[in-house]
Amino acid sequence: MSDEQRSGPPAIAKGYADSRFGQLHYAESGSGAPVLLLHQTPRSWDEYRDVLPLLGAGRHAIAMDTLGFGASARTSEPFRIELFADAVEDLVDTLGLTGVSLVGHHTGGVVAIEVAARRGEQIESLVLSGVPYVDAARRARVAGATPIDHVTPAADGSHLGELWNRRRSFYPADRPDLLARLVADGLRVIDRVEEGHRAVNAYRMEERIQQVRTRTLVLCGEDDGYSLPDVPRLCASIPGAVSAVLPGTGVASVDHRPDLFAATVAAFLDDGAPGR
């Protein structure tokens, strides 16, 4: 092995952790202070594929498949944010993670709020990326909204194009590879793909976020018109929370601009590290 290979980004390893629901799949990179990455619906750890080695250069970066998504165990229970958080806590305990920071994107950010509300000072730092503020007004507003990802499987495969087109506006036109990764993840949970979105909109965030006292960064892509307007309200709900906007990207900020995303997250985590 050359010196250049030895000094390159850390490799990604995959594993499974036992939980009350069955095995939970995760990928990890690096060593040091742990940071757990939680993906949006209907993704998997793959959303953080290019972020993991970047964050892993200075810490132990772990990206899990949310319960029911990717290669993690499935459950017959209706998807709820609280259920996803149960699985996150199981993974943290099984892996023996202490002083863990949480990074959540969209659905993953809502799950991170619930875990932080439960675990308090056990969570070192919190990064909420592209997270909507969910309250009674939002629940009423989206109650009859058009599904985001739900498609009915068709014998001729036309549902593949329908899912692609439903998500096409979320991704940069010159990066069909990123959209292909989302579609691949969506197909793995095609029978329940919309449940993750429904779980977000059923969550009583306005009550639970009051319990969060963790050091927090609220992050959002400048083109994320769904969540950017909620940044000030999220910051106002968590004492001392700060915000940052990622230029030139939107809903797909994690995999579209992994360099920018990882650098912003790492700077925030490093700023709060002991001795810095």
BALOBA-1460 file (C-alpha; in Angstrom, 3 decimals):
// residues 276
<rec num="1" residu="m" x="0.000" y="0.000" z="0.000"/>
<rec num="2" residu="s" x="1.362" y="3.409" z="-0.964"/>
<rec num="3" residu="d" x="1.740" y="6.364" z="1.401"/>
<rec num="4" residu="e" x="-0.954" y="8.131" z="-0.612"/>
<rec num="5" residu="q" x="-3.387" y="5.260" z="-0.025"/>
<rec num="6" residu="r" x="-2.543" y="5.196" z="3.674"/>
<rec num="7" residu="s" x="-3.244" y="8.926" z="4.000"/>
<rec num="8" residu="g" x="-6.482" y="8.841" z="1.975"/>
<rec num="9" residu="p" x="-9.996" y="9.005" z="3.437"/>
<rec num="10" residu="p" x="-10.921" y="6.216" z="5.856"/>
<rec num="11" residu="a" x="-12.710" y="3.210" z="4.418"/>
<rec num="12" residu="i" x="-16.401" y="2.513" z="4.982"/>
<rec num="13" residu="a" x="-17.274" y="-0.666" z="6.883"/>
<rec num="14" residu="k" x="-20.773" y="-2.093" z="7.285"/>
<rec num="15" residu="g" x="-22.376" y="-3.982" z="10.118"/>
<rec num="16" residu="y" x="-25.540" y="-4.959" z="11.936"/>
<rec num="17" residu="a" x="-26.631" y="-4.140" z="15.472"/>
<rec num="18" residu="d" x="-29.190" y="-6.116" z="17.447"/>
<rec num="19" residu="s" x="-32.367" y="-4.327" z="18.520"/>
<rec num="20" residu="r" x="-35.787" y="-5.135" z="19.915"/>
<rec num="21" residu="f" x="-37.031" y="-5.086" z="16.301"/>
<rec num="22" residu="g" x="-34.330" y="-7.301" z="14.801"/>
<rec num="23" residu="q" x="-31.046" y="-6.280" z="13.226"/>
<rec num="24" residu="l" x="-30.347" y="-2.682" z="12.252"/>
<rec num="25" residu="h" x="-27.941" y="-2.031" z="9.396"/>
<rec num="26" residu="y" x="-25.298" y="0.685" z="9.544"/>
<rec num="27" residu="a" x="-22.132" y="1.882" z="7.823"/>
<rec num="28" residu="e" x="-19.222" y="3.526" z="9.588"/>
<rec num="29" residu="s" x="-15.958" y="5.294" z="8.930"/>
<rec num="30" residu="g" x="-13.133" y="6.631" z="11.066"/>
<rec num="31" residu="s" x="-12.588" y="6.661" z="14.809"/>
<rec num="32" residu="g" x="-12.944" y="9.047" z="17.706"/>
<rec num="33" residu="a" x="-15.976" y="10.943" z="18.979"/>
<rec num="34" residu="p" x="-19.138" y="9.306" z="17.553"/>
<rec num="35" residu="v" x="-21.563" y="11.095" z="15.241"/>
<rec num="36" residu="l" x="-24.679" y="9.243" z="14.105"/>
<rec num="37" residu="l" x="-26.254" y="10.240" z="10.774"/>
<rec num="38" residu="l" x="-29.993" y="9.771" z="10.143"/>
<rec num="39" residu="h" x="-31.385" y="9.887" z="6.608"/>
<rec num="40" residu="q" x="-34.543" y="11.278" z="5.011"/>
<rec num="41" residu="t" x="-37.482" y="9.258" z="3.662"/>
<rec num="42" residu="p" x="-37.183" y="7.020" z="1.602"/>
<rec num="43" residu="r" x="-33.397" y="6.871" z="1.673"/>
<rec num="44" residu="s" x="-30.903" y="4.632" z="3.476"/>
<rec num="45" residu="w" x="-27.369" y="5.077" z="4.801"/>
<rec num="46" residu="d" x="-26.432" y="5.568" z="1.133"/>
<rec num="47" residu="e" x="-27.579" y="9.180" z="1.391"/>
<rec num="48" residu="y" x="-24.428" y="9.759" z="3.462"/>
<rec num="49" residu="r" x="-22.153" y="7.578" z="1.312"/>
<rec num="50" residu="d" x="-19.896" y="10.487" z="0.338"/>
<rec num="51" residu="v" x="-20.215" y="12.275" z="3.684"/>
<rec num="52" residu="l" x="-19.066" y="9.335" z="5.835"/>
<rec num="53" residu="p" x="-15.366" y="9.310" z="4.874"/>
<rec num="54" residu="l" x="-15.203" y="13.101" z="5.096"/>
<rec num="55" residu="l" x="-16.569" y="13.187" z="8.637"/>
<rec num="56" residu="g" x="-14.686" y="9.977" z="9.403"/>
<rec num="57" residu="a" x="-11.397" y="11.767" z="8.857"/>
<rec num="58" residu="g" x="-11.768" y="13.305" z="12.313"/>
<rec num="59" residu="r" x="-14.320" y="11.231" z="14.208"/>
<rec num="60" residu="h" x="-16.296" y="7.975" z="14.250"/>
<rec num="61" residu="a" x="-19.031" y="8.619" z="11.677"/>
<rec num="62" residu="i" x="-21.935" y="6.162" z="11.544"/>
<rec num="63" residu="a" x="-24.907" y="6.211" z="9.150"/>
<rec num="64" residu="m" x="-27.748" y="3.832" z="9.969"/>
<rec num="65" residu="d" x="-30.681" y="2.581" z="7.964"/>
<rec num="66" residu="t" x="-33.817" y="3.770" z="9.745"/>
<rec num="67" residu="l" x="-36.036" y="0.979" z="11.025"/>
<rec num="68" residu="g" x="-38.054" y="-0.290" z="8.037"/>
<rec num="69" residu="f" x="-35.729" y="1.243" z="5.428"/>
<rec num="70" residu="g" x="-32.634" y="0.046" z="3.597"/>
<rec num="71" residu="a" x="-31.323" y="-3.225" z="5.018"/>
<rec num="72" residu="s" x="-32.636" y="-2.669" z="8.556"/>
<rec num="73" residu="a" x="-35.315" y="-4.843" z="10.118"/>
<rec num="74" residu="r" x="-38.898" y="-4.185" z="9.164"/>
<rec num="75" residu="t" x="-41.833" y="-3.978" z="11.520"/>
<rec num="76" residu="s" x="-45.554" y="-4.469" z="11.016"/>
<rec num="77" residu="e" x="-46.249" y="-1.530" z="13.332"/>
<rec num="78" residu="p" x="-47.294" y="1.719" z="11.647"/>
<rec num="79" residu="f" x="-44.287" y="3.968" z="11.157"/>
<rec num="80" residu="r" x="-44.017" y="6.678" z="13.788"/>
<rec num="81" residu="i" x="-41.214" y="9.057" z="14.689"/>
<rec num="82" residu="e" x="-41.218" y="7.586" z="18.182"/>
<rec num="83" residu="l" x="-40.756" y="4.080" z="16.728"/>
<rec num="84" residu="f" x="-37.820" y="5.234" z="14.598"/>
<rec num="85" residu="a" x="-36.314" y="6.853" z="17.706"/>
<rec num="86" residu="d" x="-36.667" y="3.594" z="19.643"/>
<rec num="87" residu="a" x="-34.503" y="1.894" z="17.016"/>
<rec num="88" residu="v" x="-31.933" y="4.704" z="17.099"/>
<rec num="89" residu="e" x="-31.630" y="4.321" z="20.863"/>
<rec num="90" residu="d" x="-31.229" y="0.554" z="20.480"/>
<rec num="91" residu="l" x="-28.396" y="1.034" z="17.990"/>
<rec num="92" residu="v" x="-26.661" y="3.586" z="20.232"/>
<rec num="93" residu="d" x="-26.884" y="1.201" z="23.189"/>
<rec num="94" residu="t" x="-25.852" y="-1.919" z="21.266"/>
<rec num="95" residu="l" x="-22.799" y="-0.178" z="19.798"/>
<rec num="96" residu="g" x="-21.959" y="1.317" z="23.195"/>
<rec num="97" residu="l" x="-21.816" y="4.876" z="21.870"/>
<rec num="98" residu="t" x="-21.253" y="7.552" z="24.505"/>
<rec num="99" residu="g" x="-21.145" y="11.302" z="23.992"/>
<rec num="100" residu="v" x="-22.763" y="10.797" z="20.600"/>
<rec num="101" residu="s" x="-23.761" y="13.668" z="18.314"/>
<rec num="102" residu="l" x="-26.773" y="13.330" z="16.035"/>
<rec num="103" residu="v" x="-27.098" y="14.626" z="12.482"/>
<rec num="104" residu="g" x="-30.503" y="14.246" z="10.844"/>
<rec num="105" residu="h" x="-31.695" y="15.238" z="7.392"/>
<rec num="106" residu="h" x="-35.417" y="15.898" z="6.824"/>
<rec num="107" residu="t" x="-37.164" y="12.850" z="8.388"/>
<rec num="108" residu="g" x="-33.897" y="11.957" z="10.100"/>
<rec num="109" residu="g" x="-33.806" y="15.377" z="11.700"/>
<rec num="110" residu="v" x="-37.269" y="14.919" z="13.165"/>
<rec num="111" residu="v" x="-36.159" y="11.558" z="14.576"/>
<rec num="112" residu="a" x="-33.060" y="13.256" z="16.004"/>
<rec num="113" residu="i" x="-35.267" y="15.781" z="17.814"/>
<rec num="114" residu="e" x="-37.164" y="12.963" z="19.505"/>
<rec num="115" residu="v" x="-33.961" y="11.170" z="20.543"/>
<rec num="116" residu="a" x="-32.466" y="14.418" z="21.880"/>
<rec num="117" residu="a" x="-35.674" y="15.142" z="23.806"/>
<rec num="118" residu="r" x="-35.406" y="11.721" z="25.450"/>
<rec num="119" residu="r" x="-31.679" y="11.523" z="26.113"/>
<rec num="120" residu="g" x="-30.888" y="15.085" z="27.123"/>
<rec num="121" residu="e" x="-27.251" y="15.564" z="28.101"/>
<rec num="122" residu="q" x="-26.312" y="12.149" z="26.699"/>
<rec num="123" residu="i" x="-26.471" y="13.760" z="23.244"/>
<rec num="124" residu="e" x="-23.347" y="15.852" z="22.720"/>
<rec num="125" residu="s" x="-24.508" y="17.965" z="19.758"/>
<rec num="126" residu="l" x="-27.414" y="18.069" z="17.349"/>
<rec num="127" residu="v" x="-27.502" y="19.034" z="13.671"/>
<rec num="128" residu="l" x="-30.941" y="19.434" z="12.091"/>
<rec num="129" residu="s" x="-30.721" y="19.588" z="8.299"/>
<rec num="130" residu="g" x="-33.682" y="20.593" z="6.163"/>
<rec num="131" residu="v" x="-36.114" y="19.954" z="9.000"/>
<rec num="132" residu="p" x="-39.674" y="21.310" z="8.798"/>
<rec num="133" residu="y" x="-41.366" y="22.664" z="11.901"/>
<rec num="134" residu="v" x="-44.354" y="20.413" z="12.569"/>
<rec num="135" residu="d" x="-47.274" y="21.804" z="14.529"/>
<rec num="136" residu="a" x="-51.070" y="21.706" z="14.364"/>
<rec num="137" residu="a" x="-51.172" y="24.238" z="11.541"/>
<rec num="138" residu="r" x="-48.809" y="22.170" z="9.389"/>
<rec num="139" residu="r" x="-50.654" y="18.949" z="10.168"/>
<rec num="140" residu="a" x="-53.884" y="20.550" z="8.982"/>
<rec num="141" residu="r" x="-52.221" y="22.044" z="5.900"/>
<rec num="142" residu="v" x="-50.718" y="18.794" z="4.646"/>
<rec num="143" residu="a" x="-53.552" y="16.476" z="5.669"/>
<rec num="144" residu="g" x="-54.916" y="16.308" z="2.132"/>
<rec num="145" residu="a" x="-51.704" y="16.979" z="0.243"/>
<rec num="146" residu="t" x="-50.626" y="14.942" z="-2.775"/>
<rec num="147" residu="p" x="-48.366" y="12.024" z="-1.736"/>
<rec num="148" residu="i" x="-44.661" y="12.683" z="-2.186"/>
<rec num="149" residu="d" x="-43.415" y="9.213" z="-3.125"/>
<rec num="150" residu="h" x="-46.375" y="6.839" z="-3.232"/>
<rec num="151" residu="v" x="-46.801" y="5.020" z="-6.536"/>
<rec num="152" residu="t" x="-48.828" y="1.945" z="-7.426"/>
<rec num="153" residu="p" x="-46.648" y="-0.846" z="-8.866"/>
<rec num="154" residu="a" x="-47.569" y="-1.558" z="-12.486"/>
<rec num="155" residu="a" x="-46.833" y="-4.675" z="-14.540"/>
<rec num="156" residu="d" x="-45.173" y="-2.600" z="-17.263"/>
<rec num="157" residu="g" x="-42.840" y="-0.866" z="-14.808"/>
<rec num="158" residu="s" x="-44.311" y="2.558" z="-15.451"/>
<rec num="159" residu="h" x="-44.343" y="3.211" z="-11.708"/>
<rec num="160" residu="l" x="-40.553" y="3.546" z="-11.875"/>
<rec num="161" residu="g" x="-40.885" y="6.555" z="-14.149"/>
<rec num="162" residu="e" x="-43.641" y="7.944" z="-11.960"/>
<rec num="163" residu="l" x="-41.444" y="7.797" z="-8.852"/>
<rec num="164" residu="w" x="-38.561" y="9.330" z="-10.812"/>
<rec num="165" residu="n" x="-40.729" y="12.221" z="-11.977"/>
<rec num="166" residu="r" x="-42.204" y="12.804" z="-8.525"/>
<rec num="167" residu="r" x="-38.703" y="13.430" z="-7.198"/>
<rec num="168" residu="r" x="-37.009" y="14.977" z="-10.237"/>
<rec num="169" residu="s" x="-37.552" y="18.577" z="-9.168"/>
<rec num="170" residu="f" x="-35.740" y="17.912" z="-5.876"/>
<rec num="171" residu="y" x="-32.470" y="17.072" z="-7.626"/>
<rec num="172" residu="p" x="-30.113" y="19.066" z="-9.855"/>
<rec num="173" residu="a" x="-30.803" y="18.391" z="-13.535"/>
<rec num="174" residu="d" x="-27.170" y="17.493" z="-14.214"/>
<rec num="175" residu="r" x="-27.041" y="14.796" z="-11.490"/>
<rec num="176" residu="p" x="-29.401" y="11.980" z="-12.537"/>
<rec num="177" residu="d" x="-27.098" y="9.611" z="-10.639"/>
<rec num="178" residu="l" x="-28.288" y="11.114" z="-7.359"/>
<rec num="179" residu="l" x="-31.920" y="10.700" z="-8.308"/>
<rec num="180" residu="a" x="-31.216" y="7.089" z="-9.305"/>
<rec num="181" residu="r" x="-29.906" y="6.420" z="-5.805"/>
<rec num="182" residu="l" x="-33.101" y="7.774" z="-4.253"/>
<rec num="183" residu="v" x="-35.289" y="5.692" z="-6.572"/>
<rec num="184" residu="a" x="-33.291" y="2.567" z="-5.714"/>
<rec num="185" residu="d" x="-33.851" y="3.196" z="-2.004"/>
<rec num="186" residu="g" x="-37.526" y="3.969" z="-2.578"/>
<rec num="187" residu="l" x="-38.110" y="0.705" z="-4.397"/>
<rec num="188" residu="r" x="-36.862" y="-1.247" z="-1.382"/>
<rec num="189" residu="v" x="-39.748" y="0.095" z="0.679"/>
<rec num="190" residu="i" x="-42.241" y="0.694" z="-2.147"/>
<rec num="191" residu="d" x="-45.179" y="-0.791" z="-0.254"/>
<rec num="192" residu="r" x="-44.708" y="1.626" z="2.663"/>
<rec num="193" residu="v" x="-42.766" y="4.483" z="1.110"/>
<rec num="194" residu="e" x="-45.229" y="7.197" z="2.084"/>
<rec num="195" residu="e" x="-45.426" y="6.164" z="5.731"/>
<rec num="196" residu="g" x="-42.214" y="7.967" z="6.590"/>
<rec num="197" residu="h" x="-43.666" y="11.267" z="5.399"/>
<rec num="198" residu="r" x="-46.897" y="10.639" z="7.247"/>
<rec num="199" residu="a" x="-44.938" y="9.890" z="10.410"/>
<rec num="200" residu="v" x="-43.253" y="13.302" z="10.184"/>
<rec num="201" residu="n" x="-46.531" y="15.134" z="9.768"/>
<rec num="202" residu="a" x="-48.190" y="13.235" z="12.640"/>
<rec num="203" residu="y" x="-45.372" y="14.023" z="15.068"/>
<rec num="204" residu="r" x="-46.139" y="16.529" z="17.814"/>
<rec num="205" residu="m" x="-42.907" y="18.418" z="17.413"/>
<rec num="206" residu="e" x="-44.235" y="21.579" z="19.013"/>
<rec num="207" residu="e" x="-44.423" y="19.666" z="22.313"/>
<rec num="208" residu="r" x="-41.302" y="17.518" z="22.113"/>
<rec num="209" residu="i" x="-38.877" y="20.172" z="20.881"/>
<rec num="210" residu="q" x="-39.422" y="22.039" z="24.153"/>
<rec num="211" residu="q" x="-37.507" y="19.220" z="25.867"/>
<rec num="212" residu="v" x="-34.396" y="19.683" z="23.685"/>
<rec num="213" residu="r" x="-31.532" y="21.470" z="25.414"/>
<rec num="214" residu="t" x="-28.717" y="20.078" z="23.288"/>
<rec num="215" residu="r" x="-26.229" y="22.329" z="21.529"/>
<rec num="216" residu="t" x="-27.830" y="22.626" z="18.074"/>
<rec num="217" residu="l" x="-27.081" y="23.708" z="14.519"/>
<rec num="218" residu="v" x="-30.070" y="24.199" z="12.220"/>
<rec num="219" residu="l" x="-28.831" y="23.676" z="8.671"/>
<rec num="220" residu="c" x="-30.618" y="24.069" z="5.339"/>
<rec num="221" residu="g" x="-29.870" y="24.333" z="1.636"/>
<rec num="222" residu="e" x="-30.693" y="27.745" z="0.199"/>
<rec num="223" residu="d" x="-32.907" y="26.133" z="-2.466"/>
<rec num="224" residu="d" x="-34.861" y="23.984" z="0.004"/>
<rec num="225" residu="g" x="-38.110" y="25.905" z="-0.177"/>
<rec num="226" residu="y" x="-39.883" y="23.314" z="1.972"/>
<rec num="227" residu="s" x="-37.767" y="23.708" z="5.082"/>
<rec num="228" residu="l" x="-35.810" y="26.958" z="4.800"/>
<rec num="229" residu="p" x="-38.745" y="29.111" z="6.007"/>
<rec num="230" residu="d" x="-38.859" y="27.063" z="9.233"/>
<rec num="231" residu="v" x="-35.222" y="27.666" z="10.209"/>
<rec num="232" residu="p" x="-35.945" y="30.715" z="12.428"/>
<rec num="233" residu="r" x="-38.729" y="28.907" z="14.275"/>
<rec num="234" residu="l" x="-36.581" y="25.854" z="14.945"/>
<rec num="235" residu="c" x="-33.790" y="28.079" z="16.257"/>
<rec num="236" residu="a" x="-36.200" y="29.949" z="18.485"/>
<rec num="237" residu="s" x="-37.465" y="26.660" z="19.942"/>
<rec num="238" residu="i" x="-34.065" y="25.351" z="21.088"/>
<rec num="239" residu="p" x="-32.087" y="27.586" z="23.478"/>
<rec num="240" residu="g" x="-28.812" y="28.746" z="21.958"/>
<rec num="241" residu="a" x="-29.393" y="27.107" z="18.573"/>
<rec num="242" residu="v" x="-27.532" y="28.604" z="15.621"/>
<rec num="243" residu="s" x="-28.190" y="28.305" z="11.900"/>
<rec num="244" residu="a" x="-26.332" y="28.031" z="8.614"/>
<rec num="245" residu="v" x="-27.477" y="28.042" z="4.979"/>
<rec num="246" residu="l" x="-25.708" y="25.921" z="2.367"/>
<rec num="247" residu="p" x="-25.406" y="27.841" z="-0.915"/>
<rec num="248" residu="g" x="-26.184" y="26.312" z="-4.284"/>
<rec num="249" residu="t" x="-28.096" y="23.287" z="-3.058"/>
<rec num="250" residu="g" x="-31.525" y="22.287" z="-1.794"/>
<rec num="251" residu="v" x="-33.389" y="19.237" z="-0.502"/>
<rec num="252" residu="a" x="-30.608" y="16.970" z="-1.810"/>
<rec num="253" residu="s" x="-27.839" y="18.870" z="-0.004"/>
<rec num="254" residu="v" x="-26.342" y="15.794" z="1.682"/>
<rec num="255" residu="d" x="-25.504" y="13.858" z="-1.471"/>
<rec num="256" residu="h" x="-25.449" y="16.824" z="-3.867"/>
<rec num="257" residu="r" x="-22.806" y="18.750" z="-1.888"/>
<rec num="258" residu="p" x="-21.259" y="16.230" z="0.528"/>
<rec num="259" residu="d" x="-18.107" y="18.339" z="0.741"/>
<rec num="260" residu="l" x="-19.968" y="21.446" z="1.863"/>
<rec num="261" residu="f" x="-22.323" y="19.495" z="4.104"/>
<rec num="262" residu="a" x="-19.529" y="17.582" z="5.839"/>
<rec num="263" residu="a" x="-17.348" y="20.667" z="6.271"/>
<rec num="264" residu="t" x="-20.185" y="22.648" z="7.865"/>
<rec num="265" residu="v" x="-21.137" y="19.807" z="10.211"/>
<rec num="266" residu="a" x="-17.510" y="19.115" z="11.154"/>
<rec num="267" residu="a" x="-16.834" y="22.784" z="11.919"/>
<rec num="268" residu="f" x="-19.832" y="22.900" z="14.245"/>
<rec num="269" residu="l" x="-18.910" y="19.656" z="16.003"/>
<rec num="270" residu="d" x="-15.278" y="20.697" z="16.357"/>
<rec num="271" residu="d" x="-16.263" y="24.056" z="17.805"/>
<rec num="272" residu="g" x="-17.915" y="22.309" z="20.725"/>
<rec num="273" residu="a" x="-15.258" y="19.634" z="21.283"/>
<rec num="274" residu="p" x="-13.437" y="19.606" z="24.648"/>
<rec num="275" residu="g" x="-10.219" y="21.610" z="24.551"/>
<rec num="276" residu="r" x="-11.131" y="23.632" z="21.474"/>
